[in-house]
Amino acid sequence: MKSTEQHEILRKLPGVDRLIELANSDPRFAGIPGTVVKNAIRNVIEETRSALRMGKYADVSTENLIARSALQAEEADRHRLFHAVNCTGVIIHTNLGRSILCEAALKNITGVSAGYSNLEYNITKGSRGSRYTAVEDLLCLLSGAEAALAVNNNAGAVLLSLNTLADGKEVVVSRGELVEIGGSFRVPDVMAKSGGILREVGTTNRTHLKDYREGISNNTGLLLKVHTSNYSIQGFTSDVPISNLAELGEEHGIPVMEDLGSGTLIDFSKYGMPREPTVMDAVASGADVVTFSGDKLLGGPQAGIILGRKEIVDRIKANPLTRALRIDKLTLAGLESTLRLYREEAAAIQEIPTLRMLTEPKEEVVNRADRLVLELENRLKGDTEVKSAEINSRPGGGSFPSLEIPSVCILVRHKSISADRIEQLMRSNTPPVIGRIDDDCFIIDLKTVQEGEEKVIAEALAKFLN
């Protein structure tokens, strides 16, 4: 493009004010804040100018500029965090928000957030109170611990506990328990930030009590056991039970801590699943402090739970870092309501979505799959093949690393649209439908599909495939 021609086209570009005036009467911009509209228009004009200056063709018609501005404004006005339909079969899906909150938690969060609350106010005494009282009594009742508190996540719980108990001192831990959790955060890194000095003992696959004993020095501040909930080592292995470690700690006057990671208040072996060490096990075995997550197997909001001996927990509460890691009122409201359900195990299994999905009989998933297959066969044209098949789901979230849960999925195959393309289209839906791909089929795992979402899935497939 010649410079004179380019200059002439640039002169024809309408100004921002002119396009804003047109946008004010265009229904495509209805309900979008003026600042968003103005910014979108400026971006489109600048993109067009840049293309022209680079000698590229650009449509400078008012109609085109307004249409592009409308698309940009609509995209900019969308929420960045929104509901998605999980068809992956991964129950505690870290990328999709982990555990779904129960109805009681949602109701309590709404009630607490809609007005003022007694977050740090003692109603009985009419004076300042502690936010931890909302959940401390429940945690002690359920676990058998003497004291408890909740912080913003389990990495924070571990960091705070290590800093309180072992700042500048050695922390003895088995080499096979130096795990990496989500987001590339590793136990040694968290320990380093806490001020604790890592003292590895044993080997990757075998650690004995004598290894811990030999690792103790005059500068030992803590004996740490980390439950490897996000992976498993099988074969020639050996580790030290927390009860033996607690005895060793008592013998030397050194506190013992167990990080359960994805802690549970339920013995899942009663429901045909592998037995995970429970929070009650850790407390009863003599651990001075126990940490675990609130949003994994517990099925509550993101939180880190710290509980154990009162003298230890009181020291942790007094640490200045506690304020930096403290839990907010909405999380406390959700956590309290979730914990209340655990007072009756049957209620917890029924009402907490994570527990319900983990323990749900396969027959119920089969029935839901059969109903969705019938609906899809009625909605979709002949170019689409739909059938159900047995599949294994996974707990996810670093829980039960080797467990596969029997489930049922729906396989969707189209004559001319690839599975990759179907997956992309379903992700573009509102709300997005997130599935899997296998053998050129789009897979919908019914294990993680919630009540009412079958209709969303059916409507999205009909929209994109018919």
Solvent accessible surface area in square Angstrom, and as a share of the most:
residue,aa,sasa,rsa
1,M,95,0.43
2,K,154,0.65
3,S,84,0.54
4,T,105,0.61
5,E,89,0.40
6,Q,35,0.15
7,H,112,0.50
8,E,78,0.35
9,I,37,0.19
10,L,38,0.19
11,R,167,0.61
12,K,129,0.55
13,L,17,0.08
14,P,22,0.14
15,G,42,0.40
16,V,38,0.22
17,D,115,0.59
18,R,117,0.43
19,L,0,0.00
20,I,40,0.20
21,E,105,0.47
22,L,49,0.24
23,A,2,0.01
24,N,122,0.62
25,S,95,0.61
26,D,26,0.13
27,P,113,0.71
28,R,126,0.46
29,F,12,0.05
30,A,79,0.61
31,G,82,0.79
32,I,26,0.13
33,P,68,0.43
34,G,56,0.54
35,T,111,0.64
36,V,36,0.20
37,V,11,0.07
38,K,77,0.33
39,N,85,0.44
40,A,4,0.03
41,I,0,0.00
42,R,126,0.46
43,N,61,0.31
44,V,0,0.00
45,I,3,0.01
46,E,84,0.38
47,E,84,0.38
48,T,2,0.01
49,R,83,0.30
50,S,43,0.28
51,A,23,0.18
52,L,0,0.00
53,R,142,0.52
54,M,133,0.60
55,G,35,0.34
56,K,110,0.46
57,Y,184,0.70
58,A,16,0.12
59,D,55,0.28
60,V,30,0.17
61,S,45,0.29
62,T,47,0.27
63,E,131,0.59
64,N,44,0.23
65,L,0,0.00
66,I,9,0.05
67,A,34,0.26
68,R,68,0.25
69,S,0,0.00
70,A,6,0.05
71,L,122,0.61
72,Q,53,0.24
73,A,0,0.00
74,E,82,0.37
75,E,85,0.38
76,A,53,0.41
77,D,61,0.32
78,R,131,0.48
79,H,148,0.66
80,R,166,0.61
81,L,166,0.83
82,F,126,0.52
83,H,105,0.47
84,A,33,0.26
85,V,0,0.00
86,N,21,0.11
87,C,0,0.00
88,T,9,0.05
89,G,0,0.00
90,V,39,0.23
91,I,5,0.03
92,I,0,0.00
93,H,35,0.16
94,T,70,0.40
95,N,130,0.66
96,L,63,0.31
97,G,58,0.56
98,R,59,0.21
99,S,12,0.08
100,I,75,0.38
101,L,37,0.18
102,C,1,0.01
103,E,131,0.59
104,A,43,0.34
105,A,0,0.00
106,L,84,0.42
107,K,161,0.68
108,N,44,0.23
109,I,34,0.17
110,T,87,0.51
111,G,52,0.50
112,V,33,0.19
113,S,53,0.34
114,A,87,0.68
115,G,40,0.39
116,Y,228,0.87
117,S,52,0.34
118,N,88,0.45
119,L,52,0.26
120,E,43,0.19
121,Y,103,0.39
122,N,50,0.25
123,I,120,0.61
124,T,131,0.76
125,K,158,0.67
126,G,44,0.42
127,S,51,0.33
128,R,182,0.67
129,G,23,0.22
130,S,52,0.33
131,R,19,0.07
132,Y,26,0.10
133,T,87,0.50
134,A,40,0.31
135,V,0,0.00
136,E,30,0.13
137,D,110,0.57
138,L,22,0.11
139,L,1,0.00
140,C,27,0.16
141,L,124,0.62
142,L,29,0.14
143,S,7,0.05
144,G,57,0.55
145,A,9,0.07
146,E,114,0.51
147,A,3,0.02
148,A,0,0.00
149,L,0,0.00
150,A,0,0.00
151,V,0,0.00
152,N,55,0.28
153,N,50,0.26
154,N,21,0.11
155,A,32,0.25
156,G,5,0.05
157,A,0,0.00
158,V,12,0.07
159,L,39,0.19
160,L,0,0.00
161,S,0,0.00
162,L,0,0.00
163,N,31,0.16
164,T,26,0.15
165,L,9,0.04
166,A,0,0.00
167,D,88,0.46
168,G,44,0.42
169,K,96,0.41
170,E,35,0.16
171,V,0,0.00
172,V,0,0.00
173,V,0,0.00
174,S,5,0.03
175,R,102,0.37
176,G,11,0.10
177,E,12,0.05
178,L,41,0.21
179,V,12,0.07
180,E,74,0.33
181,I,68,0.35
182,G,51,0.49
183,G,66,0.63
184,S,79,0.51
185,F,121,0.51
186,R,127,0.46
187,V,13,0.07
188,P,38,0.24
189,D,73,0.38
190,V,19,0.11
191,M,1,0.00
192,A,73,0.56
193,K,172,0.73
194,S,1,0.01
195,G,27,0.26
196,G,8,0.07
197,I,82,0.42
198,L,57,0.28
199,R,89,0.33
200,E,58,0.26
201,V,10,0.05
202,G,16,0.16
203,T,72,0.42
204,T,84,0.49
205,N,56,0.29
206,R,63,0.23
207,T,4,0.02
208,H,65,0.29
209,L,56,0.28
210,K,123,0.52
211,D,27,0.14
212,Y,1,0.00
213,R,101,0.37
214,E,125,0.56
215,G,2,0.02
216,I,32,0.16
217,S,55,0.35
218,N,170,0.87
219,N,64,0.33
220,T,15,0.08
221,G,6,0.06
222,L,0,0.00
223,L,0,0.00
224,L,1,0.00
225,K,18,0.08
226,V,5,0.03
227,H,39,0.18
228,T,35,0.20
229,S,10,0.06
230,N,52,0.27
231,Y,74,0.28
232,S,58,0.37
233,I,69,0.35
234,Q,144,0.64
235,G,69,0.66
236,F,148,0.62
237,T,53,0.31
238,S,34,0.22
239,D,91,0.47
240,V,6,0.03
241,P,71,0.45
242,I,18,0.09
243,S,42,0.27
244,N,55,0.28
245,L,0,0.00
246,A,13,0.10
247,E,117,0.52
248,L,3,0.02
249,G,1,0.01
250,E,149,0.67
251,E,111,0.50
252,H,80,0.36
253,G,67,0.64
254,I,16,0.08
255,P,28,0.18
256,V,1,0.00
257,M,0,0.00
258,E,8,0.04
259,D,12,0.06
260,L,1,0.01
261,G,13,0.13
262,S,3,0.02
263,G,1,0.01
264,T,1,0.01
265,L,13,0.06
266,I,3,0.01
267,D,32,0.17
268,F,0,0.00
269,S,49,0.32
270,K,127,0.54
271,Y,80,0.30
272,G,76,0.73
273,M,19,0.09
274,P,67,0.42
275,R,126,0.46
276,E,18,0.08
277,P,45,0.28
278,T,3,0.02
279,V,0,0.00
280,M,63,0.28
281,D,46,0.24
282,A,2,0.01
283,V,27,0.16
284,A,93,0.72
285,S,33,0.21
286,G,37,0.36
287,A,7,0.05
288,D,18,0.09
289,V,0,0.00
290,V,0,0.00
291,T,0,0.00
292,F,0,0.00
293,S,4,0.03
294,G,0,0.00
295,D,8,0.04
296,K,25,0.11
297,L,1,0.00
298,L,0,0.00
299,G,0,0.00
300,G,0,0.00
301,P,17,0.11
302,Q,100,0.44
303,A,1,0.00
304,G,0,0.00
305,I,0,0.00
306,I,0,0.00
307,L,0,0.00
308,G,4,0.04
309,R,99,0.36
310,K,113,0.48
311,E,89,0.40
312,I,3,0.01
313,V,0,0.00
314,D,54,0.28
315,R,103,0.38
316,I,0,0.00
317,K,57,0.24
318,A,84,0.65
319,N,19,0.10
320,P,121,0.76
321,L,62,0.31
322,T,7,0.04
323,R,158,0.57
324,A,78,0.60
325,L,24,0.12
326,R,80,0.29
327,I,2,0.01
328,D,68,0.35
329,K,77,0.33
330,L,67,0.34
331,T,23,0.14
332,L,6,0.03
333,A,5,0.04
334,G,0,0.00
335,L,0,0.00
336,E,47,0.21
337,S,8,0.05
338,T,0,0.00
339,L,0,0.00
340,R,112,0.41
341,L,33,0.16
342,Y,15,0.06
343,R,120,0.44
344,E,119,0.54
345,E,53,0.24
346,A,80,0.62
347,A,36,0.28
348,A,0,0.00
349,I,26,0.13
350,Q,109,0.48
351,E,81,0.36
352,I,0,0.00
353,P,8,0.05
354,T,0,0.00
355,L,0,0.00
356,R,86,0.31
357,M,11,0.05
358,L,6,0.03
359,T,27,0.16
360,E,27,0.12
361,P,69,0.44
362,K,60,0.26
363,E,113,0.51
364,E,86,0.39
365,V,0,0.00
366,V,50,0.29
367,N,78,0.40
368,R,39,0.14
369,A,0,0.00
370,D,68,0.35
371,R,143,0.52
372,L,2,0.01
373,V,19,0.11
374,L,111,0.55
375,E,58,0.26
376,L,0,0.00
377,E,98,0.44
378,N,129,0.66
379,R,90,0.33
380,L,17,0.09
381,K,133,0.56
382,G,70,0.67
383,D,69,0.36
384,T,18,0.10
385,E,86,0.38
386,V,19,0.11
387,K,97,0.41
388,S,49,0.32
389,A,36,0.28
390,E,134,0.60
391,I,35,0.18
392,N,73,0.38
393,S,0,0.00
394,R,107,0.39
395,P,1,0.01
396,G,18,0.17
397,G,12,0.12
398,G,26,0.25
399,S,4,0.02
400,F,6,0.02
401,P,49,0.31
402,S,72,0.47
403,L,25,0.12
404,E,78,0.35
405,I,14,0.07
406,P,72,0.45
407,S,0,0.00
408,V,8,0.05
409,C,2,0.01
410,I,0,0.00
411,L,31,0.15
412,V,0,0.00
413,R,84,0.30
414,H,20,0.09
415,K,163,0.69
416,S,96,0.62
417,I,40,0.20
418,S,56,0.36
419,A,2,0.02
420,D,83,0.43
421,R,119,0.43
422,I,1,0.01
423,E,30,0.13
424,Q,82,0.36
425,L,27,0.14
426,M,0,0.00
427,R,113,0.41
428,S,77,0.50
429,N,13,0.07
430,T,124,0.72
431,P,31,0.20
432,P,19,0.12
433,V,0,0.00
434,I,35,0.18
435,G,10,0.10
436,R,73,0.27
437,I,70,0.36
438,D,87,0.45
439,D,112,0.58
440,D,80,0.41
441,C,3,0.02
442,F,0,0.00
443,I,6,0.03
444,I,0,0.00
445,D,0,0.00
446,L,0,0.00
447,K,1,0.00
448,T,3,0.02
449,V,5,0.03
450,Q,39,0.17
451,E,175,0.78
452,G,48,0.47
453,E,16,0.07
454,E,33,0.15
455,K,120,0.51
456,V,37,0.21
457,I,0,0.00
458,A,0,0.00
459,E,75,0.33
460,A,1,0.01
461,L,0,0.00
462,A,17,0.14
463,K,126,0.53
464,F,45,0.19
465,L,8,0.04
466,N,75,0.38
